[in-house]
Amino acid sequence: MTDDVRALSAELARDPGSLVFVALGEALRVRGQLDAAAKVALAGLEHHPNLADGHDLYARIVADAGDVERAADEWSIVLALDPRHAGAHKGLGFASFQRGDLDAALEHLELALAADPTDQSVVQALHTVRRAAQHATSQPAAVASVERPAVFAGLEGADRGLLLVDPQGRVLAGGLRAQGGPDVAEEVAAYLAGVSQEAERSARLLDLGEWRWIMAEGEHGHLHLSAPSPSALLLLARDKSIPSGRLAILAARAAEMARRWLEAQTL
Amino acid sequence: MTTKFQAALDSVTRVRGVRGAMLVAGDDGLVVAESLMEGIRGNAVAALAASLAKRFRRASETAAYGLPQFIHLQASQGLLLAALAPSGMLLVVVAEADINVGLARLEMLRAGEAVA
């Protein structure tokens, strides 16, 4: 343990409600000790839930861990608390660029630069995004055709409303089509990355035990998300004609098929 | 205004097994009004519910299913419910695992209408 981390840890131990958790978490993050940094940040946020810099710290930690979507959620919280927070705009610029949303990336980076005109990393990032935007307008979009394993063969909607995703937001099997036809599996999978951690975090902080599933009733359809194994998330999507109770039964059947397939992959 | 919010929350917390209810600004997770049992951290509930709702909104809209109107997180020892009120606020409930979800959902949707 280096001297600064030791000193900051000692100070935090003396006063667990101290704002020094931000400096300690950042020091640990910079050293690559992401688990320790996350623990410090979450403990600090329990004392200071409305501290923008605390949420910014946690966002940078989860971004370093590869969960950019979750980081984007945290940065959104930062902006709700402090709309001119340069770090949050910079982070959301990065997250938007990762998602391919170049317009949002430019907007956030420009706001970051307005908040801190001396930050050369933002200038460089703006240059990169502007170049990418110019390139995008000169190239037609490529359409990929993907063959995926038929894990849910026999189940209704196997290739258009059942999606198996890994914790990093990559499609493992199944398929998902938006109403009207386009394949949105890859995009939705990316949005679902980190949901299990978010659900786990929610359940833990609220003393609810282990999370089992999440269901969302939309204006035109329902989504049901569960974790058939620690290494996979299962999304079941159906239109509103399917009652939510039946959705849970379908999800249980699909989860069993997914479990069998996942076990077979590890043999 | 506070009385209107409080009356709406009271109608939800009367459902057996509900440990707390709160109105949250949907976009930023800030608490507008709350009625919580002791030990429940309102700010944490609000931020987490708003974050979950936002994440599902992206997935649901991409799948052309529209805005999520009601979200149910089921855990082994309890559950978190969130309903989108017509005003754009989220009505959030923390409850026991074996609650009558149908009844809670109904009261939440009514309460959402009442604060519109």
Interface residues (C-beta under 8 A of the other chain):
Chain A: E46 P49 N50 E69 D73 S76 I77 L79 A80 L81 L176 A178 Q179 G180 V184 E187 V188 Y191 L192 G194 V195 E198 A199 R201 S202 A203 L205 L206 D207 L208 G209 E210 W211 R212 W213 I214 M215 A216 E217 G218 E219 H220 G221 H222 L223 L235 A237 D239
Chain B: A25 D27 D28 G29 L30 I40 R41 N43 A44 V45 A47 L48 A49 A50 S51 L52 K54 R55 F56 R58 A59 S60 T62 A63 A64 Y65 G66 L67 P68 Q69 F70 I71 H72 L73 Q74 A75 S76 Q77 G78 L79 L80 V94 A97
